[in-house]
Amino acid sequence: MSRPSAAGDPTAEAAAADVEADVPAADAAATDAATTGVPARLTSLVQALRAHGIRIGTGESVDAAQAMAALGLTERELLREGLAAALLHHQGQRAVFDPVFDLYFPRAVGAPGRASDDDRDTGPADSDATAPGLHPDREALRERLAAALAADDQALLARLAAEAVDALGGYGATPGSDGWSSYQTLDRLRPQTLLARVLAALRAGAAQDESFTDRLEADEIRGRIEGFRRLVALEARRRVAERRGADEIARRAVAPTADRVDFLFAHRDQLAELRRTVQPLARKLATRLAARRRRAARGQIDLRRTLRGSLSTGGVPIRPVLRRRRPARPELVLLCDVSGSVAGFANFTMLLIQALHDQFSKVRVFAFVNRVDEVTGLLGHGRADPEGLGTRILTEAAVTGWHDSSDYGSALGEFTERYPDAVGSRTSVFILGDARTNMAPPNAEALRTLRDRARRVYWLNPERRSLWNTGDSAAAAYEEVVGMYECRTVGQLSALVGRLLPI
């Protein structure tokens, strides 16, 4: 059931409007928010968060408006934390909330003001003079950036990020630039090359400190440089949003939450975040499966025992007696393609099913590229290393033969021949893969044999349905034999596993 929208809610808008009555002019973002309309900004923020899959109801929207009325608009970071506490349900949603908040409640409006002379004078003298190919103004900006990184001055770093985007990030032929690019800014400024310069400044200031450690300091400076890169990306996004509209940028330029990222396009950090969600998701799915199993065990009404029991109530069957069913726990087999980009999807699903192993009498996991090998032991509780699961499978299991490309036909044929005892009348089989055979024969007959042996066979495909049957995809041939389901995100996987897993 969908929650009602905060947009147009008179209670939320009235609470938010209380903030407009007294907006100090000290902060540019506060002044701009008052000009645009605080209720409109708040409801737009809520709608943008909903578009990214964060469930926010009217109650949370009213709480956020009341938080704004209490906190005011002068302390932007305090307002950020207050709205996050009112609107979010867990810490993992901050990755979406923070960039969206920055769009609707920006740090500043328009081009950055000219830095003060005090800011420009900071920074150690550099003996290597101006680097080849750098404009003198750009080198002066690098000098100030190095000094700010050494001092870890966050306020100055934010101002320098704004200046850098304004001076180096503009592109286009029209007056005032067609847009701003964080990539172009960082490519021209090259903050990553300032590490040695910042370390030299720190060494000069810490010469008497016997506990000074170069490696720790280098890691710390790398973290500060990465933080500055994020500030540049934030500033470029803010400037583009002013021209194109915050709604469009919030929709197109904000990374989705981990559970909405396509498995095929998830990068390493996103896959690591997904692995951290395995256990909570497994607990939720285990609760659903247990409830389904309880409902299925109730059985039908036992008419004879119900009528016999109704004699004590004058023939009225007040207490129906059910035939108790005691179904045996089913068996589960996973057959997973672990090649290329599909490996992230397969590894996550293997970890999820292994976390649900208590719900089944037996779980067996098989991996393949063009050969099949059982990897159930590699997922055992004594080897809890989700980060290295893919590497362990590729190095310890015989999943490749004469080449490293997927061959579903060979893998399916080998599985039906080598492991006939793995699948029986109580076994449900899940095949994980994109069905791309690299132009090899699909061998649908082997899949048909597998279907006839098993209780159920399901195919989970991490590609968009619109891409099935394009190029070397044999999805149509396999879909004629077994049911194939699009499964691109954790949300889709959770829904499918909860619906398709046998009880």
Disulfide bonds with the S-S distance in Angstrom:
none
